[in-house]
Amino acid sequence: MNKENRFDKSAETWDTSDTRVMLAQNIYEAIVKNIELRQDMEMIDFGAGTGLLSRNIALHVKSLLGVDTSSGMLAKLDELGRENINTLHIDICAYETQIKYDGIVSSMTMHHVQNLDLLFTKMNELLKEGGFVAIADLMSEDGTFHNDNDGVHHFGFDEDELIELAQKHGFSDVKYQRIFDVNKEGKEPYGIFLLTAKK
Ligand SMILES: C[S@@+](CC[C@H](N)C(=O)[O-])C[C@H]1O[C@@H](n2cnc3c(N)ncnc32)[C@H](O)[C@@H]1O
């Protein structure tokens, strides 16, 4: 099963998971605490999925483009019918446009992106000067977070490696902070980080 099919199949029930809703809510709160969002901003949420993060971020900005490789997930986001949210069915690394964005947010998606150099190059290209990224995902873990690791290219991310990667791609003010933990029965807590940086 490829990752598109995998998410297409979970789209219908995605929002019924308390853990996913809690994750997105905590990530949203961490983003607004760390980044000053404004009503004139044009944003991207990559791996937007059904919009658990997008729908809240969009309340603070002019527009948000939800980019995702799963048409099923995006169909759920479209169903919300939010005026300032548009969707684009594409791999974020392949998004070609002349538009420059004020910010890029993302929740629990980067571990599905194989080539991080390509991702950071693309994010840099998509941002205006002074634009920001605010990306939340798993801290390094032992591969037990997901029941099925199909399409999982990274078992979380190490702080030093991620900071180095962002700096290598020209980002400044790079900050990696543990924002909360996810507890699963019988397992050590999984840390969730927020990476913020400026172009
Ligand atoms: C774990 S889900 C997270 C969805 C949503 N952000 C949330 O917090 O509920 C990861 C999402 O990223 C999408 N995805 C994976 N790789 C992607 C890529 N390279 N570009 C865009 N979307 C991608 C998947 O289709 C899926 O919808």
PDBQT file of the ligand as one rigid body, heavy atoms in Angstrom, charges set to zero:
ROOT
HETATM    1  C1  LIG A 201      -0.020  11.990   9.783  1.00  0.00    +0.000 C 
HETATM    2  S1  LIG A 201      -0.952  12.861   8.584  1.00  0.00    +0.000 S 
HETATM    3  C2  LIG A 201      -1.155  14.452   9.376  1.00  0.00    +0.000 C 
HETATM    4  C3  LIG A 201      -2.354  15.196   8.862  1.00  0.00    +0.000 C 
HETATM    5  C4  LIG A 201      -2.646  16.517   9.576  1.00  0.00    +0.000 C 
HETATM    6  N1  LIG A 201      -1.544  17.429   9.476  1.00  0.00    +0.000 N 
HETATM    7  C5  LIG A 201      -3.011  16.294  11.014  1.00  0.00    +0.000 C 
HETATM    8  O1  LIG A 201      -2.257  16.752  11.894  1.00  0.00    +0.000 OA
HETATM    9  O2  LIG A 201      -4.046  15.678  11.273  1.00  0.00    +0.000 OA
HETATM   10  C6  LIG A 201       0.237  13.188   7.313  1.00  0.00    +0.000 C 
HETATM   11  C7  LIG A 201      -0.365  13.800   6.060  1.00  0.00    +0.000 C 
HETATM   12  O3  LIG A 201       0.705  14.197   5.217  1.00  0.00    +0.000 OA
HETATM   13  C8  LIG A 201       0.404  13.854   3.869  1.00  0.00    +0.000 C 
HETATM   14  N2  LIG A 201       1.690  13.778   3.173  1.00  0.00    +0.000 N 
HETATM   15  C9  LIG A 201       2.661  12.839   3.296  1.00  0.00    +0.000 A 
HETATM   16  N3  LIG A 201       3.718  13.136   2.534  1.00  0.00    +0.000 NA
HETATM   17  C10 LIG A 201       3.425  14.326   1.922  1.00  0.00    +0.000 A 
HETATM   18  C11 LIG A 201       4.138  15.167   0.999  1.00  0.00    +0.000 A 
HETATM   19  N4  LIG A 201       5.351  14.841   0.555  1.00  0.00    +0.000 N 
HETATM   20  N5  LIG A 201       3.546  16.310   0.581  1.00  0.00    +0.000 NA
HETATM   21  C12 LIG A 201       2.297  16.644   1.015  1.00  0.00    +0.000 A 
HETATM   22  N6  LIG A 201       1.586  15.877   1.884  1.00  0.00    +0.000 NA
HETATM   23  C13 LIG A 201       2.144  14.738   2.327  1.00  0.00    +0.000 A 
HETATM   24  C14 LIG A 201      -0.419  12.576   3.993  1.00  0.00    +0.000 C 
HETATM   25  O4  LIG A 201      -1.196  12.333   2.859  1.00  0.00    +0.000 OA
HETATM   26  C15 LIG A 201      -1.242  12.859   5.235  1.00  0.00    +0.000 C 
HETATM   27  O5  LIG A 201      -2.462  13.493   4.943  1.00  0.00    +0.000 OA
ENDROOT
TORSDOF 0
